[in-house]
Amino acid sequence: MLVTVNVLWLGGPPGSGKTSVARTLARRHGLRWYSSDAHTWAHRDRAIAAGHPAAIRFERLSPAQRWARPPAELLAMSLHRERGRMIADDLRALPSAPLIIAEGTPVTPSVAGPRAVWLLPSPSVRRDRLASRSLPAGVRALYELLSAEIEAEVRAAGGRVVAADEDLAAAVGSCFADALAAGPVASTTGERRALLRYSNLALVEQHRAYYARPWARGSLAAAVVEFDCECGDRACAATVSLPVAEFPVAPLIACVSG
């Protein structure tokens, strides 16, 4: 277990709602939102630099070749187990305050500290959520593998599970109620704005790193991302869809109050 004391951990398979829940709780309570997805390509570059064979093989294959590989190889190339340790390293490098809510598929019991929750929706709900995305067959196969792997590890470790298929933010918030009350959390508008800028810039970097890949499809100029309003108002839930290339240097204000 790689414990970081100022972290609330949120894990679960793809399509379980982790990102939406973490993003909501971070804005509502003044937390730093750490998205493992936003660090995917930084982690892959780290693995390549370390000579990890599955990471190197992933980069050498075209998307079509990659997603046609056997299930065991798909799981190895996902770096599911390796990325957990990288996430813990990232979190230890962040400021000790405020609390961090760290979410992602690689958040497993072998990585997370005691303040951890896993979202394990019913298979039918998870499949419905994934069906709304345009995913290659190989990606869907990988997600099914990851779902089985994560659920088995969480159940074996006796991890705290939220199985509700509605109002997940409220359910997870209740699990973390004591930690949220104890803090520390961001209390000023300036602190909250800085946290929102941090998470928005992480999304920008995620897309820049992806489109820098020689095999990447599409272009950074056409990539549109849903960013959080950076007004810093605790009650604000506004977002704005904006091309990554147009993300402003000035605070991104998308609400009337801002």
Secondary structure per residue as TSV (DSSP state, phi and psi in degrees):
chain	resnum	aa	ss	phi	psi
A	1	M	-	360.0	128.6
A	2	L	-	-108.0	81.4
A	3	V	-	-78.1	134.8
A	4	T	-	-122.6	121.9
A	5	V	T	-70.6	-21.4
A	6	N	T	-99.5	24.1
A	7	V	E	-118.6	136.0
A	8	L	E	-102.0	123.0
A	9	W	E	-100.3	136.2
A	10	L	E	-134.5	111.6
A	11	G	E	-118.8	-179.7
A	12	G	-	147.1	165.0
A	13	P	-	-72.4	167.5
A	14	P	T	-57.2	139.2
A	15	G	T	83.8	10.1
A	16	S	S	-90.4	-11.2
A	17	G	S	101.4	12.8
A	18	K	H	-58.8	-47.6
A	19	T	H	-63.8	-45.9
A	20	S	H	-61.6	-42.5
A	21	V	H	-65.9	-48.1
A	22	A	H	-63.2	-41.7
A	23	R	H	-63.6	-42.5
A	24	T	H	-64.5	-47.9
A	25	L	H	-66.1	-36.7
A	26	A	H	-62.7	-44.6
A	27	R	H	-69.7	-39.7
A	28	R	H	-69.5	-36.0
A	29	H	H	-112.0	-3.0
A	30	G	T	77.1	47.6
A	31	L	-	-106.6	161.9
A	32	R	E	-87.1	123.9
A	33	W	E	-91.6	119.2
A	34	Y	E	-108.8	115.0
A	35	S	E	-101.6	120.2
A	36	S	S	-64.9	-32.2
A	37	D	G	-58.8	-39.0
A	38	A	G	-67.0	-15.0
A	39	H	G	-109.7	10.1
A	40	T	H	-53.0	-50.6
A	41	W	H	-77.1	-30.5
A	42	A	H	-64.0	-40.3
A	43	H	H	-66.7	-40.5
A	44	R	H	-65.1	-39.6
A	45	D	H	-63.2	-37.4
A	46	R	H	-64.7	-41.6
A	47	A	H	-67.6	-39.3
A	48	I	H	-63.7	-44.5
A	49	A	H	-61.3	-29.1
A	50	A	T	-85.0	-1.7
A	51	G	T	80.7	23.6
A	52	H	-	-68.1	118.9
A	53	P	H	-62.5	-38.8
A	54	A	H	-68.8	-36.0
A	55	A	H	-66.8	-40.7
A	56	I	H	-66.3	-41.8
A	57	R	H	-63.4	-41.1
A	58	F	H	-54.8	-45.9
A	59	E	H	-70.9	-28.1
A	60	R	H	-79.3	-21.9
A	61	L	S	-87.9	148.3
A	62	S	-	-73.7	161.6
A	63	P	H	-53.9	-42.1
A	64	A	H	-64.2	-43.8
A	65	Q	H	-64.7	-41.2
A	66	R	H	-60.6	-49.7
A	67	W	H	-78.9	-2.8
A	68	A	T	-94.6	-0.6
A	69	R	S	-72.7	159.2
A	70	P	-	-62.4	156.4
A	71	P	H	-52.5	-44.8
A	72	A	H	-62.2	-37.6
A	73	E	H	-72.2	-36.9
A	74	L	H	-58.8	-43.8
A	75	L	H	-65.3	-41.7
A	76	A	H	-63.9	-42.3
A	77	M	H	-71.8	-16.8
A	78	S	T	-72.1	-17.3
A	79	L	T	58.3	31.7
A	80	H	H	-56.2	-47.7
A	81	R	H	-75.3	-39.6
A	82	E	H	-67.6	-34.1
A	83	R	H	-72.0	-23.3
A	84	G	H	-58.2	-44.0
A	85	R	H	-67.1	-36.0
A	86	M	H	-65.3	-39.9
A	87	I	H	-60.6	-45.5
A	88	A	H	-61.2	-39.0
A	89	D	H	-63.3	-43.1
A	90	D	H	-59.2	-44.8
A	91	L	H	-67.2	-37.0
A	92	R	H	-66.2	-23.4
A	93	A	T	-84.1	-9.8
A	94	L	S	-84.9	161.2
A	95	P	-	-56.9	149.4
A	96	S	S	-72.8	-16.1
A	97	A	-	-137.4	143.9
A	98	P	S	-82.7	-173.8
A	99	L	-	-55.6	147.4
A	100	I	E	-108.3	135.6
A	101	I	E	-106.4	112.7
A	102	A	E	-106.7	121.9
A	103	E	E	-127.3	149.6
A	104	G	-	164.3	160.2
A	105	T	T	-60.2	-37.2
A	106	P	T	-75.0	0.6
A	107	V	-	-77.6	103.8
A	108	T	-	-123.5	167.4
A	109	P	T	-59.0	-24.6
A	110	S	T	-73.8	-13.3
A	111	V	T	-109.8	-42.8
A	112	A	-	-73.4	153.4
A	113	G	-	-82.6	-170.5
A	114	P	S	-69.1	-24.4
A	115	R	S	-92.0	79.8
A	116	A	E	-139.7	144.6
A	117	V	E	-137.2	143.2
A	118	W	E	-120.4	134.5
A	119	L	E	-91.1	117.4
A	120	L	-	-127.4	78.5
A	121	P	-	-68.2	164.9
A	122	S	-	-61.7	151.4
A	123	P	H	-55.1	-37.4
A	124	S	H	-67.4	-39.9
A	125	V	H	-66.3	-44.1
A	126	R	H	-61.6	-43.0
A	127	R	H	-64.4	-39.0
A	128	D	H	-62.6	-40.7
A	129	R	H	-65.6	-42.7
A	130	L	H	-70.1	-30.5
A	131	A	H	-65.4	-22.8
A	132	S	T	-76.2	-9.9
A	133	R	S	-100.6	153.4
A	134	S	-	-91.0	95.1
A	135	L	-	-117.8	135.9
A	136	P	-	-61.4	156.9
A	137	A	H	-58.2	-37.4
A	138	G	H	-65.0	-37.2
A	139	V	H	-66.2	-43.0
A	140	R	H	-60.8	-39.8
A	141	A	H	-63.4	-42.7
A	142	L	H	-62.2	-42.6
A	143	Y	H	-63.5	-36.6
A	144	E	H	-66.1	-40.5
A	145	L	H	-61.8	-46.0
A	146	L	H	-63.2	-39.3
A	147	S	H	-60.8	-46.2
A	148	A	H	-65.4	-41.7
A	149	E	H	-62.7	-47.3
A	150	I	H	-66.0	-47.1
A	151	E	H	-62.1	-41.0
A	152	A	H	-62.6	-42.9
A	153	E	H	-68.7	-41.4
A	154	V	H	-65.3	-44.5
A	155	R	H	-63.6	-42.0
A	156	A	H	-64.3	-34.2
A	157	A	H	-86.4	-6.7
A	158	G	T	69.6	32.4
A	159	G	-	-66.4	153.6
A	160	R	-	-74.1	127.6
A	161	V	E	-120.8	137.6
A	162	V	E	-111.6	115.9
A	163	A	-	-104.2	-3.5
A	164	A	-	-59.4	142.7
A	165	D	S	-101.1	0.7
A	166	E	S	-138.7	153.7
A	167	D	-	52.5	49.0
A	168	L	H	-64.8	-36.9
A	169	A	H	-59.8	-41.5
A	170	A	H	-66.2	-41.0
A	171	A	H	-66.2	-44.6
A	172	V	H	-69.4	-40.0
A	173	G	H	-58.0	-37.4
A	174	S	H	-65.7	-38.9
A	175	C	H	-63.0	-34.9
A	176	F	T	-97.8	11.9
A	177	A	H	-55.0	-44.9
A	178	D	H	-64.0	-44.2
A	179	A	H	-65.5	-39.5
A	180	L	H	-66.8	-35.8
A	181	A	H	-70.2	-35.2
A	182	A	H	-78.4	-30.0
A	183	G	-	71.1	-159.7
A	184	P	-	-78.7	148.9
A	185	V	-	-129.0	161.9
A	186	A	-	-68.2	133.5
A	187	S	-	-115.7	-21.8
A	188	T	S	-104.3	160.1
A	189	T	H	-60.2	-40.8
A	190	G	H	-62.6	-41.7
A	191	E	H	-65.0	-41.2
A	192	R	H	-67.5	-38.2
A	193	R	H	-62.9	-40.3
A	194	A	H	-63.1	-38.2
A	195	L	H	-67.6	-40.2
A	196	L	H	-67.1	-38.1
A	197	R	H	-64.1	-40.8
A	198	Y	H	-58.1	-49.8
A	199	S	H	-69.4	-36.6
A	200	N	H	-65.6	-42.1
A	201	L	H	-66.0	-31.6
A	202	A	H	-63.7	-38.1
A	203	L	H	-66.7	-39.4
A	204	V	H	-60.4	-48.2
A	205	E	H	-65.3	-36.2
A	206	Q	H	-55.8	-46.9
A	207	H	H	-74.6	-37.4
A	208	R	H	-61.1	-42.8
A	209	A	H	-68.0	-36.8
A	210	Y	H	-64.7	-49.7
A	211	Y	H	-72.6	-9.7
A	212	A	T	-78.9	-13.6
A	213	R	S	-67.7	138.3
A	214	P	T	-65.0	-23.9
A	215	W	T	-95.9	0.2
A	216	A	-	-62.6	141.3
A	217	R	-	-93.4	148.7
A	218	G	S	79.8	-162.3
A	219	S	-	-147.9	155.9
A	220	L	G	-61.9	-34.4
A	221	A	G	-62.3	-27.7
A	222	A	G	-98.4	-4.6
A	223	A	-	-76.9	124.4
A	224	V	E	-115.2	132.3
A	225	V	E	-126.8	146.8
A	226	E	E	-88.7	109.2
A	227	F	E	-99.5	154.2
A	228	D	E	-82.0	142.6
A	229	C	-	-61.5	136.9
A	230	E	-	-103.7	27.7
A	231	C	S	-68.4	-27.1
A	232	G	-	87.9	0.8
A	233	D	-	-73.1	127.3
A	234	R	T	-57.3	-33.7
A	235	A	T	-87.1	-7.4
A	236	C	-	-74.8	132.0
A	237	A	-	-124.8	18.1
A	238	A	-	-71.1	145.3
A	239	T	E	-132.0	164.8
A	240	V	E	-141.1	131.7
A	241	S	E	-85.5	122.7
A	242	L	E	-144.3	139.6
A	243	P	E	-57.8	136.2
A	244	V	G	-55.1	-39.7
A	245	A	G	-65.6	-15.8
A	246	E	G	-104.3	10.3
A	247	F	-	-62.3	127.2
A	248	P	-	-79.5	154.2
A	249	V	S	-73.3	-38.4
A	250	A	S	-74.1	160.6
A	251	P	-	-53.4	138.9
A	252	L	-	-88.8	104.7
A	253	I	-	-107.4	121.6
A	254	A	-	-123.3	8.4
A	255	C	S	-117.3	164.2
A	256	V	S	-67.2	-41.5
A	257	S	-	-65.0	-26.7
A	258	G	-	-76.5	360.0
